[in-house]
Amino acid sequence: MTRRCGSLAAALIVGATLTACTHLQPGSDELSYDERRDYLMGLQSWAMRGRIAVDTGERAFQGRFQWSQEPDALALTVRGPLGTNMLRVSGPAEALVVEARGETWSLDEPEAQLSELVGWWLPVTSFKSWLLGLPDPDYSAQTRISEDSLLAALDQRLWQLSFVSHQLAAGVLVPRRIDLSHGPLAFRIVVDSFDPAP
């Protein structure tokens, strides 16, 4: 990577307000935490759509996201309203490609370089586990499991996550709302749809 774009985050800025999220009654998938974890971690591919709000402590922006996970690659797209201000991250975890504002970056040290581009520490390889309501098995973590066998809170890789609500999708409970923080940086993710076999 030969060019740094410290204002890449501006590609995500939108004017719309993220709608309030109700705390859904999740129902039950009749799985224990371990059974659900094993099922979700065993998925070869899945897709998720939703909304994201980010507050950096100095500025805030919101948008919509789509994450597609394949066995050896991911594809993340974040858009503002009406499809504007697109950010796309794709490829295998060890060699991501970032596209934004008509420019492309090939990353050979993806987490460090993506974090430099967006201006925050962003452990992108762990998000594929976090979005499913699981800790990343490759790193140590502190977890809190709720009485209904769901991951309620996670402290991992210098990030703190709260799994505020869950939803039943394709017969399994997955997160509906996740609040994430790292220092002054705060994310809110609302999952609108989850497909375990896209």
ABEGO torsion letter per residue (X at the ends): XABBBAAAAAAABBABBBBBBBBBBAEBAGBBAAAAAAAAAABABBBBBEBBBBBAGABBBBBBBBBBBBAABBBBBBBBBGGBGBBBBBEBAABBBBBBGGBBBBBABAAAAAAAAAGBBBBAAAAAAAAAGBBBAABBBBBBBBAAGBBABBBBGGBBBBBABBBBBGGBBBBABBBBBBEABBBBBBBABBBABX
